[in-house]
């Protein structure tokens, strides 16, 4: 009979088997990422070219905190990279990160876009913007609060209220206005919907072109994907049909979400991992981020893709992302309480 191997230890063995034999040697760093490998490869190639440090990448589609936690002290992970600050907060809550003391990271990444204890740092931003019909609207400015204005009755499209992008926006609304005001706002937005929430952000642009709705909420980088033709000719037409407004909270700036990274709790190549994190906020890497996925750099003054730059100056909301993350559960509960997706 084969000996029984505890599940925790088995996860470690499987993880180690996925990496080259030299993965723990000097001159290498091991990256666990939920981002599609094609999006991060240009960054990692540039890092290796600049430093000579090889990057071993493991793509983790889901369950990143659980995987690293199961691997425990024997985890080969050095850097954990993911999208959405909620996912970064989950890494901290799972105890799979450690603080980084880096003057470089602290100087480049704004305070509101990083963990106060250095347990994760934002690397790029995407703004939650307003898509508006070019033919049926003429908007120069907009607030998130106005989504509940009865003037937009039957004219708003949006994806599921439980999607992380919208959960984050609703959580930010709670941070600005409190739970009761957010409930009232959600009820107002629901009353203005032209269709049941669903699909993706690009479907909002599609439905604006199809005259199902006049306005909707979507991420800024999808505008780049559509207008550049990267999503195909149909999506290019969707992108042409909409104007983009960078909304703000009435008492703040434009809501942003981020991609970010953290130093793994048991990183075997700690120094190389910190070098990678610091490289990712360099001028070179920030320009690559902007070109690879139409994201906003976190580094002030870094180059922005022309399509995104044409949307106008971005003034990110200064509410701490860690504070917004603390309201995620309440945001999800409010979505269900008002029957937003029904």
N, C-alpha and C positions, 0 to 999 in steps of 0.2 A: 504493500500500500504506500502511495506517495505521501510524504509528510505534509501536514497542513501548514500553509503559509498565511499569516494574518493579512487581511485586506490592506491595512495601512502599509505593511512592508512590501506587499505585492505591487502597490501603486508606485513605490519608490523604485523597485526593480524595473518596472515597465518604463518609467520616465527615463531612467538612466540608459536603458537600452535604445532609446530614441536618439541619443546624442552620440557623436563620435567618441572614440576611446580617449582622445586627447582633450576632451571638452573641459576638463578641470585643470588643464595645464596653464602656465603663465602664457600671456600673449593671446588669451581668448576670453570671451565673455558670453554667457548664455542668456538669451532673451526669450522669455515666454510672452507671446503677444496674441491678443484677440483681433488685431488688425490684419486685414488680408495681406499676405506676404508681399504681393506686388506693390502695395502702397508704401511699405517700409524699406523695401530692398534698395532703392536709390540712396536712402539715408545711411543704411548700414554699409553699403559699398563705399560711400564717401568717407565714413568713419574709418573703415579698414585701410583705405588708401592714405588717409592722413596720419594714422597712428600705428599701422601694422598689426593692430589687434583684430583677430578674426572673430566674427560674430556667428554663433550657432543659434539658429532660430527654431523655436518650436511654436507652431500655430495651435492655439487652444480656442476652439470655436465657442465653447461654453464651459462654465464651471471652473473658471480660473482659481478663485479662492479655495474651492474644495480640493482641487488637484494639488496645489502647492501645500495646503495644510496636510493632506494625506501623505505627501512625500516627507514632511517633517524636517528634521535636522539634516537629513541626507539629500535634500532637494538640490539639484544642480542649478536651479534658477538663480540668476544674478539680478536681472531687471525684469519687472512686470509691466507690460504696456497694454493699455486698454482705452476704450472710448467711453465717454460719459463720466462725469465726476461722481455720479452715484456708484458706479462700478469701482472707482478709486476708493471711495469711502468704504465700500464692502471689503476691499483688500485690507484696509486698516482694521476694520471690525473683526476680520477673521484672524488677525494677528500674524499675517504673513509678510509684513513690511517692517522696515527699520528706519529710524531717522537718518537723514543725510545732513551733514554740516558742510555746506558749500557756499562760499562767498559768491561764486560765479552764478549759481542757480538763484540765490537770494537777490542778487543784483539785477538779474534779467527778468525773472518771473514775478509779476505784480503780486502783492500780498494777498489779494482776493482770489488769485488763481492758483494757490498752493495751500497745502496743509500747514497750519501754524507751527507744527512740530517737525516739518520737513519730511513727512512720511510719504508724500507724493507731490509731484509738480506737473502743472499743465505744460504741454508742449505746443499746442495749437488750439485755435478757437474756431467755432462755427456759431454764427448769430442766428437767433430765432426771429425771422423777418416776416414782413407782410408781403404776400403775393397779391397784386391788384390788377384787374382787367385794364388793359390799355384803352379799350374802346368805351368802357362804361364807368370808369372812375377817373378822378383827377385829384390825386392825393400827394401833398408835399410832406406831410407829417402825420403821425398816427401814434396813439398810445395803446398799450395792451388793454387798458381799461375800456377803450372804445369798442372792443370786440363785443361787449354786452349792450351797446347802444341800440335801442329799438330801430334806429334809422337803417340798420343792417339786417332787419328781419327777413329771413329766407334767403340771405345772400352770402352766408359764410360756409366755407368748407374747411375741414380739418381731419387729421387722422385720429386714431383712437386716443381718448383721454388717458388711457393707461399706458400708452407707449412711453418709454423713458424720456423721449424728447419733450413730450407734453407734460409728463409727470414733473419734469424739472421746471418747466415754465410755471406750472400751477404751484409747485413748492416755492418758487421765487415770489409768486403773487402773495402767498401766505406770509413770507418773510417781510414783504412790504406792507401788507394790509391786515393780516390776521385771518383766522380761519372763518369767522362768520362773514366777513366782507368777501372772502374768496368763494364761499358757498353761494352768496347772492350773485356774484360775478359769473360763476359757472352756470347758474340757472339762466342768467341773461344770455350768455353765449349759446347755450343749448337752444333757447328760444329763437335764436337767429340762424340756426343751422339750415342749410339748403338740402342737406342729405344726412344720413346716418354717418357718424364718424367712422373712418376706416381707410384702408389703402395706405399709400405712402405719401410723402410730401410732394413728389412729382405728380401724383394723381390729383393733387389740389390744383396744380397748374393746368393739367389736362382738362379738369372740369370747369375751370375758369374759361378756357378756350371754348369749351362746349356749351357755355352759357348756363351751366347748372348753378353757378355761384359767381359772385363778383369779386370777393376777396377771400383770402385764406392765410393760414400760417404755415411756414416751411423753413427749412434750414438754408442758410446762405450758400453752402457749397453745392447744393443741388442746382442752384442757378448756374453755376459754372459748368457743371456736368451737362445741363441741358443746352445752354447757349453755345458751348464749345463744339457741340455735335458728338461728344463722347458717348452719349446715350442713344445715338441714332437719329435719323431725320425726323421722326415723329416727335421725339422729345425736344428737338431743336425748335420745332414749331411751337410747342408748349412754352418754351422759354421766351420766345419772341412775343408771345401773346400777353405777357405780364410785365407790369412795372414793379419795381421793388422799393419798398419803404423800410427804413431801419426804425422800427418802433422803439419807444422807450416807456418805462413806467412813468407815471405822472410825477413821481418824486425820485426818479433815478434814470439810469441809462438803459441801453439795449441788453436784453438777456442773452447770455452766451453759454454754450456748453463747450466742453474741451475734450481733446485727447490728451493723455498724460501717462506718466510712468512713475514707478516706485522702485526703491532698492529692496530686493527680497530679504527676508529676515535672516536667512542663513546663507547669504551669497558667498560662494567659495572664491569668487574673483572680485572681491569688494572694490578694490582700487580701480580695476578696469571698468567695473560697472558705473562707478561715479564719473569716470572719464567719458563713458558713453552718454550718461545723462547730461553732462556739461556740454558735450559736443552737440547734442540735440537742440540746445538753445543758442548755438552759435549762429552767426549771420549766414554762413553757408548752409547749415541744416535748415534754418528757418525759411530760407528761399526755396529749398527743395520741397518742404512741406507745402508752401503756397502753390507751387507748380504742380505737384503730384496729385493734390486732391482739392484744390481751390479753397484751402483753409486760411484763416487769418493767423499770422504769426503772433506769438506772445511777446516777441522781442520788439521793443519800440524802435521804429524806423526801419524795420526789415521790409524787404520787397514783398509786395502783394500782387497776385496775379491781376492783369489788366481787367479781366471781366469782373472780378470782385472789387477791385479798386473803383470801378465805374459806378458801383452801388452808392458811393458816397462815404464820408468819414464815419468810422465806427467809434462810438463812445460806449464801451462796455459798462454795464451796471457794476457798481463797486461793492455790492453785497457779497460777503464772503461765501464762496461756494460750499464751504463746510457748513455754514448756517443753512443754506438752501437745502443741502443734503439731509439735514436733520428734520426737514418737513416733508420728506418723500412719503412716509407712511400716511401722514394726515392728508396729503394730496390725493393719494390713491383711494383712501376712504371717502373723501368728498366726491370723487368721480362716481363712485358706486352709489353714494347717498342721494345724489341728484339724478341718478339714472342717465348720466351724460351720454353713454354709448348706446342707449336703448333706442 
